[in-house]
């Protein structure tokens, strides 16, 4: 996920994250996982604000990915 530099700071990343999580819930997902890079501080802060938690890194095809985060989604009730 990325937001053009000229549009950063406008809440677009937050809105995209919320929409992605809502869609995941609608599709019946129980967990969302992401792989990122430790140099992307603002992105990691956004993911933490969305509720993601750091998790051990698993083998991944993303060579630059050195951070794994997960978010368990509550069952719809």
KEMARSE-153696 format. One record per atom (N, C-alpha, C, CB): x, y, z; atom name; residue in three letters; residue number from 1. Coordinates in pm, 1 decimal, padded with zeros to 6 digits. Each point is the difference from the previous one (the first is absolute). Last residue first. Glycine has a CB too. Example, Ala and Ser with C-alpha at 12.3 -4.5 7.8 and 13.67 -1.06 7.14 Angstrom:
<pts>
pt x: 01285.0 | y: -00225.0 | z: 00708.0 | name: N | resn: Ser | resi: 2
pt x: 00082.0 | y: 00119.0 | z: 00006.0 | name: CA | resn: Ser | resi: 2
pt x: -00077.0 | y: 00109.0 | z: 00073.0 | name: C | resn: Ser | resi: 2
pt x: 00118.4 | y: -00062.8 | z: -00214.5 | name: CB | resn: Ser | resi: 2
pt x: -00089.4 | y: -00509.2 | z: 00207.5 | name: N | resn: Ala | resi: 1
pt x: -00089.0 | y: 00119.0 | z: 00000.0 | name: CA | resn: Ala | resi: 1
pt x: 00090.0 | y: 00120.0 | z: 00000.0 | name: C | resn: Ala | resi: 1
pt x: -00189.2 | y: -00117.3 | z: 00124.6 | name: CB | resn: Ala | resi: 1
</pts>
This chain:
<pts>
pt x: -02056.5 | y: -01096.2 | z: 01460.3 | name: N | resn: Unk | resi: 77
pt x: -00096.4 | y: -00042.4 | z: 00100.5 | name: CA | resn: Unk | resi: 77
pt x: -00133.8 | y: 00055.4 | z: -00013.7 | name: C | resn: Unk | resi: 77
pt x: 00180.4 | y: -00023.4 | z: 00142.3 | name: CB | resn: Unk | resi: 77
pt x: 00341.5 | y: -00113.5 | z: -00380.4 | name: N | resn: Unk | resi: 76
pt x: -00119.5 | y: 00084.8 | z: -00010.3 | name: CA | resn: Unk | resi: 76
pt x: -00106.7 | y: -00051.5 | z: 00097.1 | name: C | resn: Unk | resi: 76
pt x: 00051.5 | y: 00053.5 | z: -00244.0 | name: CB | resn: Unk | resi: 76
pt x: 00471.9 | y: -00121.7 | z: 00346.9 | name: N | resn: Unk | resi: 75
pt x: -00109.1 | y: -00062.4 | z: -00075.6 | name: CA | resn: Unk | resi: 75
pt x: -00121.0 | y: 00094.2 | z: -00000.7 | name: C | resn: Unk | resi: 75
pt x: 00082.7 | y: -00233.6 | z: 00061.9 | name: CB | resn: Unk | resi: 75
pt x: 00413.8 | y: 00438.7 | z: -00019.8 | name: N | resn: Unk | resi: 74
pt x: -00102.6 | y: -00068.4 | z: 00078.8 | name: CA | resn: Unk | resi: 74
pt x: -00107.9 | y: -00059.3 | z: -00090.0 | name: C | resn: Unk | resi: 74
pt x: 00044.9 | y: 00155.9 | z: 00191.0 | name: CB | resn: Unk | resi: 74
pt x: 00474.2 | y: -00090.1 | z: -00330.6 | name: N | resn: Unk | resi: 73
pt x: -00129.3 | y: 00066.1 | z: -00012.4 | name: CA | resn: Unk | resi: 73
pt x: -00102.4 | y: -00075.2 | z: 00082.3 | name: C | resn: Unk | resi: 73
pt x: 00058.0 | y: 00083.9 | z: -00230.0 | name: CB | resn: Unk | resi: 73
pt x: 00506.6 | y: -00014.5 | z: 00238.1 | name: N | resn: Unk | resi: 72
pt x: -00109.6 | y: -00094.9 | z: 00007.7 | name: CA | resn: Unk | resi: 72
pt x: -00131.5 | y: 00078.1 | z: -00001.4 | name: C | resn: Unk | resi: 72
pt x: 00143.0 | y: -00167.5 | z: 00128.9 | name: CB | resn: Unk | resi: 72
pt x: 00361.5 | y: 00289.7 | z: -00313.3 | name: N | resn: Unk | resi: 71
pt x: -00118.0 | y: 00052.2 | z: 00067.2 | name: CA | resn: Unk | resi: 71
pt x: -00107.9 | y: -00106.2 | z: -00005.3 | name: C | resn: Unk | resi: 71
pt x: 00059.3 | y: 00239.3 | z: -00059.6 | name: CB | resn: Unk | resi: 71
pt x: 00523.0 | y: -00164.9 | z: -00020.4 | name: N | resn: Unk | resi: 70
pt x: -00126.0 | y: -00073.0 | z: -00012.9 | name: CA | resn: Unk | resi: 70
pt x: -00109.2 | y: 00072.9 | z: 00075.7 | name: C | resn: Unk | resi: 70
pt x: 00123.3 | y: -00217.6 | z: -00023.9 | name: CB | resn: Unk | resi: 70
pt x: 00417.5 | y: 00271.7 | z: -00214.2 | name: N | resn: Unk | resi: 69
pt x: -00099.6 | y: 00044.4 | z: 00096.1 | name: CA | resn: Unk | resi: 69
pt x: -00129.7 | y: -00075.0 | z: -00027.0 | name: C | resn: Unk | resi: 69
pt x: 00108.3 | y: 00229.0 | z: 00019.0 | name: CB | resn: Unk | resi: 69
pt x: 00467.4 | y: -00213.8 | z: -00138.6 | name: N | resn: Unk | resi: 68
pt x: -00129.6 | y: -00066.3 | z: -00021.0 | name: CA | resn: Unk | resi: 68
pt x: -00092.9 | y: 00047.9 | z: 00109.6 | name: C | resn: Unk | resi: 68
pt x: 00106.1 | y: -00205.6 | z: -00108.7 | name: CB | resn: Unk | resi: 68
pt x: 00394.6 | y: 00357.6 | z: -00138.0 | name: N | resn: Unk | resi: 67
pt x: -00097.9 | y: 00018.0 | z: 00107.3 | name: CA | resn: Unk | resi: 67
pt x: -00128.0 | y: -00072.4 | z: -00040.8 | name: C | resn: Unk | resi: 67
pt x: 00100.6 | y: 00225.0 | z: 00068.9 | name: CB | resn: Unk | resi: 67
pt x: 00275.9 | y: -00178.1 | z: -00355.7 | name: N | resn: Unk | resi: 66
pt x: 00064.9 | y: -00046.2 | z: 00122.6 | name: CA | resn: Unk | resi: 66
pt x: -00088.9 | y: 00020.4 | z: 00122.6 | name: C | resn: Unk | resi: 66
pt x: 00221.3 | y: 00052.3 | z: -00103.0 | name: CB | resn: Unk | resi: 66
pt x: -00194.3 | y: -00045.4 | z: -00484.6 | name: N | resn: Unk | resi: 65
pt x: -00086.7 | y: -00007.8 | z: 00117.0 | name: CA | resn: Unk | resi: 65
pt x: 00075.0 | y: -00054.4 | z: 00120.6 | name: C | resn: Unk | resi: 65
pt x: -00196.4 | y: -00032.7 | z: -00150.2 | name: CB | resn: Unk | resi: 65
pt x: 00363.3 | y: 00073.6 | z: -00306.7 | name: N | resn: Unk | resi: 64
pt x: 00021.7 | y: 00119.3 | z: 00082.5 | name: CA | resn: Unk | resi: 64
pt x: -00084.3 | y: -00002.4 | z: 00127.1 | name: C | resn: Unk | resi: 64
pt x: 00052.8 | y: 00128.1 | z: -00207.3 | name: CB | resn: Unk | resi: 64
pt x: -00083.9 | y: -00482.9 | z: -00119.4 | name: N | resn: Unk | resi: 63
pt x: 00137.6 | y: 00006.7 | z: 00049.5 | name: CA | resn: Unk | resi: 63
pt x: 00024.6 | y: 00120.1 | z: 00090.5 | name: C | resn: Unk | resi: 63
pt x: 00071.3 | y: -00115.8 | z: -00206.7 | name: CB | resn: Unk | resi: 63
pt x: -00502.4 | y: -00189.2 | z: 00083.9 | name: N | resn: Unk | resi: 62
pt x: 00031.0 | y: 00142.6 | z: -00000.3 | name: CA | resn: Unk | resi: 62
pt x: 00135.7 | y: 00021.3 | z: 00065.0 | name: C | resn: Unk | resi: 62
pt x: -00245.5 | y: 00060.3 | z: 00008.6 | name: CB | resn: Unk | resi: 62
pt x: 00013.2 | y: -00484.4 | z: -00035.1 | name: N | resn: Unk | resi: 61
pt x: 00062.6 | y: 00032.2 | z: -00128.3 | name: CA | resn: Unk | resi: 61
pt x: 00041.6 | y: 00146.8 | z: -00008.7 | name: C | resn: Unk | resi: 61
pt x: -00136.5 | y: -00180.0 | z: -00105.2 | name: CB | resn: Unk | resi: 61
pt x: 00123.4 | y: -00116.2 | z: 00569.7 | name: N | resn: Unk | resi: 60
pt x: -00085.2 | y: 00080.9 | z: -00086.4 | name: CA | resn: Unk | resi: 60
pt x: 00070.9 | y: 00023.9 | z: -00132.9 | name: C | resn: Unk | resi: 60
pt x: -00107.1 | y: 00110.9 | z: 00201.0 | name: CB | resn: Unk | resi: 60
pt x: 00110.6 | y: -00379.7 | z: 00330.7 | name: N | resn: Unk | resi: 59
pt x: 00056.2 | y: 00006.5 | z: -00135.5 | name: CA | resn: Unk | resi: 59
pt x: -00098.5 | y: 00069.5 | z: -00094.1 | name: C | resn: Unk | resi: 59
pt x: 00132.3 | y: -00212.0 | z: 00041.5 | name: CB | resn: Unk | resi: 59
pt x: -00198.6 | y: 00370.2 | z: 00443.7 | name: N | resn: Unk | resi: 58
pt x: -00000.3 | y: -00132.7 | z: -00062.3 | name: CA | resn: Unk | resi: 58
pt x: 00068.4 | y: 00010.9 | z: -00135.7 | name: C | resn: Unk | resi: 58
pt x: -00214.4 | y: -00067.1 | z: 00120.8 | name: CB | resn: Unk | resi: 58
pt x: 00212.2 | y: 00367.2 | z: 00370.4 | name: N | resn: Unk | resi: 57
pt x: 00006.0 | y: -00003.0 | z: -00145.8 | name: CA | resn: Unk | resi: 57
pt x: 00007.1 | y: -00144.4 | z: -00047.6 | name: C | resn: Unk | resi: 57
pt x: 00114.5 | y: 00225.1 | z: -00004.6 | name: CB | resn: Unk | resi: 57
pt x: -00352.3 | y: -00053.3 | z: 00472.3 | name: N | resn: Unk | resi: 56
pt x: 00125.1 | y: -00051.7 | z: -00058.3 | name: CA | resn: Unk | resi: 56
pt x: -00009.6 | y: -00007.2 | z: -00152.2 | name: C | resn: Unk | resi: 56
pt x: 00042.3 | y: -00132.5 | z: 00209.5 | name: CB | resn: Unk | resi: 56
pt x: -00338.6 | y: 00504.2 | z: 00011.8 | name: N | resn: Unk | resi: 55
pt x: 00006.0 | y: -00145.7 | z: 00011.3 | name: CA | resn: Unk | resi: 55
pt x: 00131.4 | y: -00047.0 | z: -00060.2 | name: C | resn: Unk | resi: 55
pt x: -00253.4 | y: -00021.2 | z: -00010.8 | name: CB | resn: Unk | resi: 55
pt x: -00049.2 | y: 00503.1 | z: 00183.0 | name: N | resn: Unk | resi: 54
pt x: 00119.1 | y: -00062.5 | z: -00056.4 | name: CA | resn: Unk | resi: 54
pt x: -00000.7 | y: -00149.7 | z: 00029.0 | name: C | resn: Unk | resi: 54
pt x: 00128.5 | y: 00215.0 | z: 00027.3 | name: CB | resn: Unk | resi: 54
pt x: -00588.0 | y: 00062.8 | z: -00074.1 | name: N | resn: Unk | resi: 53
pt x: 00105.0 | y: -00026.4 | z: 00097.2 | name: CA | resn: Unk | resi: 53
pt x: 00115.9 | y: -00069.6 | z: -00069.9 | name: C | resn: Unk | resi: 53
pt x: -00169.1 | y: -00016.3 | z: 00187.8 | name: CB | resn: Unk | resi: 53
pt x: -00294.5 | y: 00356.3 | z: -00315.8 | name: N | resn: Unk | resi: 52
pt x: 00093.0 | y: -00108.1 | z: -00031.4 | name: CA | resn: Unk | resi: 52
pt x: 00105.0 | y: -00012.2 | z: 00109.5 | name: C | resn: Unk | resi: 52
pt x: -00037.8 | y: 00035.8 | z: -00246.1 | name: CB | resn: Unk | resi: 52
pt x: -00320.9 | y: 00304.1 | z: 00210.7 | name: N | resn: Unk | resi: 51
pt x: -00015.3 | y: -00114.9 | z: 00087.8 | name: CA | resn: Unk | resi: 51
pt x: 00092.4 | y: -00115.8 | z: -00028.2 | name: C | resn: Unk | resi: 51
pt x: -00229.2 | y: 00068.3 | z: 00021.2 | name: CB | resn: Unk | resi: 51
pt x: 00190.4 | y: 00400.4 | z: -00202.8 | name: N | resn: Unk | resi: 50
pt x: -00112.1 | y: -00080.8 | z: -00049.6 | name: CA | resn: Unk | resi: 50
pt x: -00021.4 | y: -00125.8 | z: 00084.0 | name: C | resn: Unk | resi: 50
pt x: 00045.4 | y: 00086.9 | z: -00229.7 | name: CB | resn: Unk | resi: 50
pt x: 00323.0 | y: 00192.6 | z: 00318.3 | name: N | resn: Unk | resi: 49
pt x: -00120.7 | y: 00075.9 | z: 00032.8 | name: CA | resn: Unk | resi: 49
pt x: -00125.2 | y: -00075.5 | z: -00045.6 | name: C | resn: Unk | resi: 49
pt x: 00130.0 | y: 00215.4 | z: -00019.6 | name: CB | resn: Unk | resi: 49
pt x: 00287.8 | y: -00391.2 | z: -00102.1 | name: N | resn: Unk | resi: 48
pt x: -00020.8 | y: -00016.0 | z: 00144.6 | name: CA | resn: Unk | resi: 48
pt x: -00127.1 | y: 00071.8 | z: 00043.1 | name: C | resn: Unk | resi: 48
pt x: 00248.5 | y: -00018.0 | z: 00036.3 | name: CB | resn: Unk | resi: 48
pt x: -00115.9 | y: 00074.1 | z: -00479.1 | name: N | resn: Unk | resi: 47
pt x: -00046.8 | y: -00137.1 | z: 00021.4 | name: CA | resn: Unk | resi: 47
pt x: -00025.0 | y: -00025.8 | z: 00148.4 | name: C | resn: Unk | resi: 47
pt x: 00127.3 | y: -00075.4 | z: -00203.6 | name: CB | resn: Unk | resi: 47
pt x: 00060.5 | y: 00490.1 | z: 00088.7 | name: N | resn: Unk | resi: 46
pt x: -00138.7 | y: -00009.7 | z: -00046.2 | name: CA | resn: Unk | resi: 46
pt x: -00054.8 | y: -00139.4 | z: 00025.4 | name: C | resn: Unk | resi: 46
pt x: 00044.6 | y: 00174.0 | z: -00175.0 | name: CB | resn: Unk | resi: 46
pt x: 00408.0 | y: -00103.9 | z: 00261.5 | name: N | resn: Unk | resi: 45
pt x: -00081.5 | y: 00068.6 | z: 00100.6 | name: CA | resn: Unk | resi: 45
pt x: -00147.9 | y: -00005.4 | z: -00038.3 | name: C | resn: Unk | resi: 45
pt x: 00193.6 | y: 00152.1 | z: 00054.4 | name: CB | resn: Unk | resi: 45
pt x: 00115.8 | y: -00318.2 | z: -00362.0 | name: N | resn: Unk | resi: 44
pt x: -00010.2 | y: -00089.9 | z: 00114.6 | name: CA | resn: Unk | resi: 44
pt x: -00085.3 | y: 00062.5 | z: 00110.3 | name: C | resn: Unk | resi: 44
pt x: 00225.1 | y: -00097.0 | z: -00056.4 | name: CB | resn: Unk | resi: 44
pt x: -00129.3 | y: 00363.7 | z: -00317.3 | name: N | resn: Unk | resi: 43
pt x: -00089.6 | y: -00109.6 | z: -00037.2 | name: CA | resn: Unk | resi: 43
pt x: -00019.0 | y: -00095.2 | z: 00117.6 | name: C | resn: Unk | resi: 43
pt x: 00074.2 | y: 00019.0 | z: -00239.9 | name: CB | resn: Unk | resi: 43
pt x: 00236.5 | y: 00336.5 | z: 00289.2 | name: N | resn: Unk | resi: 42
pt x: -00137.9 | y: 00047.4 | z: -00001.5 | name: CA | resn: Unk | resi: 42
pt x: -00100.6 | y: -00109.3 | z: -00036.0 | name: C | resn: Unk | resi: 42
pt x: 00087.6 | y: 00223.4 | z: -00060.9 | name: CB | resn: Unk | resi: 42
pt x: 00383.1 | y: -00346.1 | z: 00054.2 | name: N | resn: Unk | resi: 41
pt x: -00053.7 | y: 00037.1 | z: 00130.7 | name: CA | resn: Unk | resi: 41
pt x: -00143.2 | y: 00050.2 | z: -00001.6 | name: C | resn: Unk | resi: 41
pt x: 00228.6 | y: 00053.3 | z: 00061.5 | name: CB | resn: Unk | resi: 41
pt x: 00104.2 | y: -00331.0 | z: -00369.9 | name: N | resn: Unk | resi: 40
pt x: -00123.8 | y: 00071.7 | z: -00030.8 | name: CA | resn: Unk | resi: 40
pt x: -00074.2 | y: 00036.7 | z: 00128.6 | name: C | resn: Unk | resi: 40
pt x: -00016.4 | y: -00121.8 | z: -00220.0 | name: CB | resn: Unk | resi: 40
pt x: 00421.2 | y: -00149.5 | z: 00188.2 | name: N | resn: Unk | resi: 39
pt x: 00033.7 | y: 00139.1 | z: -00032.1 | name: CA | resn: Unk | resi: 39
pt x: -00124.0 | y: 00085.7 | z: -00024.9 | name: C | resn: Unk | resi: 39
pt x: 00214.3 | y: -00081.0 | z: -00097.1 | name: CB | resn: Unk | resi: 39
pt x: -00223.7 | y: -00398.5 | z: 00181.0 | name: N | resn: Unk | resi: 38
pt x: 00024.1 | y: 00076.6 | z: 00122.1 | name: CA | resn: Unk | resi: 38
pt x: 00037.9 | y: 00145.5 | z: -00027.4 | name: C | resn: Unk | resi: 38
pt x: 00071.1 | y: -00211.5 | z: 00107.9 | name: CB | resn: Unk | resi: 38
pt x: -00393.8 | y: -00099.2 | z: -00423.2 | name: N | resn: Unk | resi: 37
pt x: 00142.6 | y: 00021.4 | z: 00021.2 | name: CA | resn: Unk | resi: 37
pt x: 00019.3 | y: 00094.7 | z: 00117.4 | name: C | resn: Unk | resi: 37
pt x: 00048.3 | y: -00038.5 | z: -00245.2 | name: CB | resn: Unk | resi: 37
pt x: -00455.6 | y: -00342.2 | z: 00104.5 | name: N | resn: Unk | resi: 36
pt x: 00045.2 | y: 00134.9 | z: -00029.8 | name: CA | resn: Unk | resi: 36
pt x: 00150.7 | y: 00008.1 | z: 00023.2 | name: C | resn: Unk | resi: 36
pt x: -00226.1 | y: 00096.4 | z: 00063.6 | name: CB | resn: Unk | resi: 36
pt x: -00245.6 | y: -00442.8 | z: -00094.8 | name: N | resn: Unk | resi: 35
pt x: 00145.7 | y: 00001.9 | z: 00005.7 | name: CA | resn: Unk | resi: 35
pt x: 00042.1 | y: 00139.2 | z: -00045.1 | name: C | resn: Unk | resi: 35
pt x: 00023.0 | y: -00253.1 | z: -00044.9 | name: CB | resn: Unk | resi: 35
pt x: -00506.7 | y: 00020.3 | z: 00262.9 | name: N | resn: Unk | resi: 34
pt x: 00072.5 | y: 00081.8 | z: -00096.2 | name: CA | resn: Unk | resi: 34
pt x: 00149.3 | y: -00015.7 | z: 00022.5 | name: C | resn: Unk | resi: 34
pt x: -00190.8 | y: 00163.9 | z: -00011.4 | name: CB | resn: Unk | resi: 34
pt x: -00347.1 | y: -00389.3 | z: 00129.1 | name: N | resn: Unk | resi: 33
pt x: 00143.9 | y: 00004.7 | z: 00023.0 | name: CA | resn: Unk | resi: 33
pt x: 00062.9 | y: 00089.5 | z: -00104.9 | name: C | resn: Unk | resi: 33
pt x: -00000.3 | y: -00231.6 | z: 00101.5 | name: CB | resn: Unk | resi: 33
pt x: -00508.2 | y: 00091.4 | z: 00144.1 | name: N | resn: Unk | resi: 32
pt x: 00068.0 | y: 00070.8 | z: -00108.5 | name: CA | resn: Unk | resi: 32
pt x: 00147.1 | y: 00007.0 | z: 00038.9 | name: C | resn: Unk | resi: 32
pt x: -00208.4 | y: 00137.9 | z: -00063.6 | name: CB | resn: Unk | resi: 32
pt x: -00252.4 | y: -00459.3 | z: 00207.9 | name: N | resn: Unk | resi: 31
pt x: 00130.0 | y: 00062.0 | z: 00029.3 | name: CA | resn: Unk | resi: 31
pt x: 00050.1 | y: 00068.9 | z: -00126.0 | name: C | resn: Unk | resi: 31
pt x: 00054.0 | y: -00174.9 | z: 00176.5 | name: CB | resn: Unk | resi: 31
pt x: -00471.5 | y: -00039.3 | z: -00170.4 | name: N | resn: Unk | resi: 30
pt x: 00018.4 | y: -00005.7 | z: 00144.9 | name: CA | resn: Unk | resi: 30
pt x: 00129.3 | y: 00067.9 | z: 00042.0 | name: C | resn: Unk | resi: 30
pt x: -00130.1 | y: -00212.7 | z: 00006.1 | name: CB | resn: Unk | resi: 30
pt x: -00244.3 | y: 00252.8 | z: -00448.1 | name: N | resn: Unk | resi: 29
pt x: 00136.6 | y: -00021.5 | z: 00047.9 | name: CA | resn: Unk | resi: 29
pt x: 00003.5 | y: 00000.8 | z: 00152.5 | name: C | resn: Unk | resi: 29
pt x: 00091.5 | y: 00106.9 | z: -00209.0 | name: CB | resn: Unk | resi: 29
pt x: -00473.8 | y: -00043.1 | z: -00118.8 | name: N | resn: Unk | resi: 28
pt x: 00009.2 | y: -00108.2 | z: 00097.6 | name: CA | resn: Unk | resi: 28
pt x: 00139.5 | y: -00027.8 | z: 00051.4 | name: C | resn: Unk | resi: 28
pt x: -00193.0 | y: -00095.1 | z: -00110.3 | name: CB | resn: Unk | resi: 28
pt x: 00004.7 | y: 00446.4 | z: -00195.3 | name: N | resn: Unk | resi: 27
pt x: 00037.9 | y: -00122.8 | z: -00069.2 | name: CA | resn: Unk | resi: 27
pt x: 00017.4 | y: -00117.9 | z: 00095.2 | name: C | resn: Unk | resi: 27
pt x: 00110.5 | y: 00139.8 | z: -00172.4 | name: CB | resn: Unk | resi: 27
pt x: -00207.8 | y: 00294.2 | z: 00337.4 | name: N | resn: Unk | resi: 26
pt x: -00111.8 | y: -00038.1 | z: -00087.4 | name: CA | resn: Unk | resi: 26
pt x: 00028.1 | y: -00131.1 | z: -00071.9 | name: C | resn: Unk | resi: 26
pt x: -00056.1 | y: 00241.4 | z: -00030.5 | name: CB | resn: Unk | resi: 26
pt x: 00403.5 | y: -00050.8 | z: 00289.1 | name: N | resn: Unk | resi: 25
pt x: -00108.2 | y: -00052.3 | z: 00086.1 | name: CA | resn: Unk | resi: 25
pt x: -00117.2 | y: -00048.5 | z: -00084.7 | name: C | resn: Unk | resi: 25
pt x: 00069.0 | y: 00157.3 | z: 00184.5 | name: CB | resn: Unk | resi: 25
pt x: 00279.3 | y: 00056.1 | z: -00410.2 | name: N | resn: Unk | resi: 24
pt x: 00045.8 | y: -00129.6 | z: 00050.6 | name: CA | resn: Unk | resi: 24
pt x: -00107.1 | y: -00063.2 | z: 00087.6 | name: C | resn: Unk | resi: 24
pt x: 00238.5 | y: 00078.7 | z: -00008.3 | name: CB | resn: Unk | resi: 24
pt x: -00313.9 | y: 00357.6 | z: -00137.7 | name: N | resn: Unk | resi: 23
pt x: -00017.1 | y: -00095.4 | z: -00109.5 | name: CA | resn: Unk | resi: 23
pt x: 00043.6 | y: -00139.9 | z: 00044.0 | name: C | resn: Unk | resi: 23
pt x: 00036.9 | y: 00184.7 | z: -00168.3 | name: CB | resn: Unk | resi: 23
pt x: 00036.7 | y: 00166.1 | z: 00469.2 | name: N | resn: Unk | resi: 22
pt x: -00143.7 | y: -00023.8 | z: -00014.0 | name: CA | resn: Unk | resi: 22
pt x: -00026.4 | y: -00102.8 | z: -00110.0 | name: C | resn: Unk | resi: 22
pt x: -00047.7 | y: 00234.8 | z: 00079.0 | name: CB | resn: Unk | resi: 22
pt x: 00489.5 | y: -00089.8 | z: -00021.2 | name: N | resn: Unk | resi: 21
pt x: -00041.1 | y: -00086.7 | z: 00110.4 | name: CA | resn: Unk | resi: 21
pt x: -00149.0 | y: -00030.6 | z: -00006.9 | name: C | resn: Unk | resi: 21
pt x: 00183.0 | y: 00095.4 | z: 00141.3 | name: CB | resn: Unk | resi: 21
pt x: -00006.9 | y: 00205.2 | z: -00456.3 | name: N | resn: Unk | resi: 20
pt x: 00055.9 | y: -00133.3 | z: -00021.8 | name: CA | resn: Unk | resi: 20
pt x: -00045.0 | y: -00095.4 | z: 00109.6 | name: C | resn: Unk | resi: 20
pt x: 00198.4 | y: 00101.1 | z: -00115.1 | name: CB | resn: Unk | resi: 20
pt x: -00311.7 | y: 00352.8 | z: 00157.9 | name: N | resn: Unk | resi: 19
pt x: -00077.6 | y: -00063.0 | z: -00107.5 | name: CA | resn: Unk | resi: 19
pt x: 00048.6 | y: -00141.7 | z: -00026.6 | name: C | resn: Unk | resi: 19
pt x: -00039.9 | y: 00225.0 | z: -00101.9 | name: CB | resn: Unk | resi: 19
pt x: 00281.2 | y: 00035.3 | z: 00412.7 | name: N | resn: Unk | resi: 18
pt x: -00132.8 | y: -00032.5 | z: 00052.3 | name: CA | resn: Unk | resi: 18
pt x: -00084.7 | y: -00071.5 | z: -00105.0 | name: C | resn: Unk | resi: 18
pt x: 00013.4 | y: 00198.7 | z: 00152.1 | name: CB | resn: Unk | resi: 18
pt x: 00407.8 | y: -00037.6 | z: -00288.4 | name: N | resn: Unk | resi: 17
pt x: 00013.8 | y: -00109.5 | z: 00096.3 | name: CA | resn: Unk | resi: 17
pt x: -00134.4 | y: -00043.9 | z: 00055.3 | name: C | resn: Unk | resi: 17
pt x: 00225.5 | y: 00085.4 | z: 00058.8 | name: CB | resn: Unk | resi: 17
pt x: -00212.2 | y: 00294.2 | z: -00337.6 | name: N | resn: Unk | resi: 16
pt x: 00027.6 | y: -00122.0 | z: -00076.5 | name: CA | resn: Unk | resi: 16
pt x: 00010.0 | y: -00121.0 | z: 00092.7 | name: C | resn: Unk | resi: 16
pt x: 00120.2 | y: 00136.6 | z: -00174.0 | name: CB | resn: Unk | resi: 16
pt x: -00165.6 | y: 00282.7 | z: 00377.8 | name: N | resn: Unk | resi: 15
pt x: -00123.8 | y: -00037.5 | z: -00068.4 | name: CA | resn: Unk | resi: 15
pt x: 00018.4 | y: -00126.8 | z: -00082.4 | name: C | resn: Unk | resi: 15
pt x: -00066.0 | y: 00240.8 | z: -00007.4 | name: CB | resn: Unk | resi: 15
pt x: 00448.0 | y: -00058.8 | z: 00213.2 | name: N | resn: Unk | resi: 14
pt x: -00092.9 | y: -00048.9 | z: 00102.7 | name: CA | resn: Unk | resi: 14
pt x: -00129.5 | y: -00048.8 | z: -00065.6 | name: C | resn: Unk | resi: 14
pt x: 00098.9 | y: 00160.4 | z: 00169.9 | name: CB | resn: Unk | resi: 14
pt x: 00211.0 | y: 00051.6 | z: -00448.0 | name: N | resn: Unk | resi: 13
pt x: 00049.9 | y: -00130.8 | z: 00042.4 | name: CA | resn: Unk | resi: 13
pt x: -00091.8 | y: -00064.0 | z: 00103.1 | name: C | resn: Unk | resi: 13
pt x: 00232.6 | y: 00076.9 | z: -00046.2 | name: CB | resn: Unk | resi: 13
pt x: -00324.8 | y: 00365.9 | z: -00087.7 | name: N | resn: Unk | resi: 12
pt x: -00031.7 | y: -00095.8 | z: -00106.1 | name: CA | resn: Unk | resi: 12
pt x: 00046.8 | y: -00140.2 | z: 00037.1 | name: C | resn: Unk | resi: 12
pt x: 00017.1 | y: 00183.7 | z: -00169.5 | name: CB | resn: Unk | resi: 12
pt x: 00024.4 | y: 00259.6 | z: 00404.8 | name: N | resn: Unk | resi: 11
pt x: -00084.1 | y: -00107.4 | z: 00051.6 | name: CA | resn: Unk | resi: 11
pt x: -00034.7 | y: -00105.7 | z: -00102.2 | name: C | resn: Unk | resi: 11
pt x: -00090.0 | y: 00162.5 | z: 00156.8 | name: CB | resn: Unk | resi: 11
pt x: 00390.2 | y: 00227.0 | z: -00201.5 | name: N | resn: Unk | resi: 10
pt x: -00140.7 | y: 00035.8 | z: -00017.6 | name: CA | resn: Unk | resi: 10
pt x: -00095.0 | y: -00108.0 | z: 00050.8 | name: C | resn: Unk | resi: 10
pt x: 00066.9 | y: 00135.4 | z: -00196.6 | name: CB | resn: Unk | resi: 10
pt x: 00430.6 | y: -00136.8 | z: 00156.5 | name: N | resn: Unk | resi: 9
pt x: -00042.3 | y: 00086.7 | z: 00109.4 | name: CA | resn: Unk | resi: 9
pt x: -00145.2 | y: 00041.5 | z: -00007.7 | name: C | resn: Unk | resi: 9
pt x: 00230.0 | y: 00079.8 | z: 00010.8 | name: CB | resn: Unk | resi: 9
pt x: 00016.7 | y: -00206.6 | z: -00466.0 | name: N | resn: Unk | resi: 8
pt x: 00024.0 | y: -00053.3 | z: 00134.2 | name: CA | resn: Unk | resi: 8
pt x: -00042.2 | y: 00102.5 | z: 00104.4 | name: C | resn: Unk | resi: 8
pt x: 00191.2 | y: -00140.6 | z: -00085.9 | name: CB | resn: Unk | resi: 8
pt x: -00187.0 | y: 00186.3 | z: -00405.7 | name: N | resn: Unk | resi: 7
pt x: -00127.6 | y: -00026.6 | z: 00066.8 | name: CA | resn: Unk | resi: 7
pt x: 00018.2 | y: -00055.1 | z: 00141.5 | name: C | resn: Unk | resi: 7
pt x: -00100.0 | y: -00042.7 | z: -00223.9 | name: CB | resn: Unk | resi: 7
pt x: 00465.7 | y: 00144.5 | z: -00078.3 | name: N | resn: Unk | resi: 6
pt x: -00080.6 | y: 00122.0 | z: 00003.4 | name: CA | resn: Unk | resi: 6
pt x: -00132.0 | y: -00017.2 | z: 00075.2 | name: C | resn: Unk | resi: 6
pt x: 00103.8 | y: 00063.2 | z: -00215.7 | name: CB | resn: Unk | resi: 6
pt x: 00193.0 | y: -00442.2 | z: 00141.7 | name: N | resn: Unk | resi: 5
pt x: 00052.0 | y: 00098.2 | z: 00095.7 | name: CA | resn: Unk | resi: 5
pt x: -00084.6 | y: 00126.5 | z: 00010.5 | name: C | resn: Unk | resi: 5
pt x: 00224.4 | y: -00088.8 | z: -00048.7 | name: CB | resn: Unk | resi: 5
pt x: -00455.4 | y: -00372.7 | z: -00087.8 | name: N | resn: Unk | resi: 4
pt x: 00091.1 | y: 00094.4 | z: -00064.4 | name: CA | resn: Unk | resi: 4
pt x: 00046.6 | y: 00105.0 | z: 00100.6 | name: C | resn: Unk | resi: 4
pt x: -00114.7 | y: -00037.3 | z: -00221.7 | name: CB | resn: Unk | resi: 4
pt x: -00022.3 | y: -00445.8 | z: 00382.7 | name: N | resn: Unk | resi: 3
pt x: -00069.6 | y: 00124.6 | z: -00029.6 | name: CA | resn: Unk | resi: 3
pt x: 00103.4 | y: 00095.1 | z: -00058.9 | name: C | resn: Unk | resi: 3
pt x: -00172.3 | y: -00034.0 | z: 00187.7 | name: CB | resn: Unk | resi: 3
pt x: 00108.6 | y: -00542.2 | z: -00107.4 | name: N | resn: Unk | resi: 2
pt x: 00078.8 | y: 00122.2 | z: -00005.6 | name: CA | resn: Unk | resi: 2
pt x: -00090.5 | y: 00117.6 | z: -00033.4 | name: C | resn: Unk | resi: 2
pt x: 00204.3 | y: -00130.2 | z: -00070.2 | name: CB | resn: Unk | resi: 2
pt x: -00162.4 | y: -00445.9 | z: 00189.0 | name: N | resn: Unk | resi: 1
pt x: -00085.7 | y: 00116.5 | z: 00000.0 | name: CA | resn: Unk | resi: 1
pt x: 00090.4 | y: 00122.9 | z: 00000.0 | name: C | resn: Unk | resi: 1
pt x: -00188.0 | y: -00123.2 | z: 00122.8 | name: CB | resn: Unk | resi: 1
</pts>
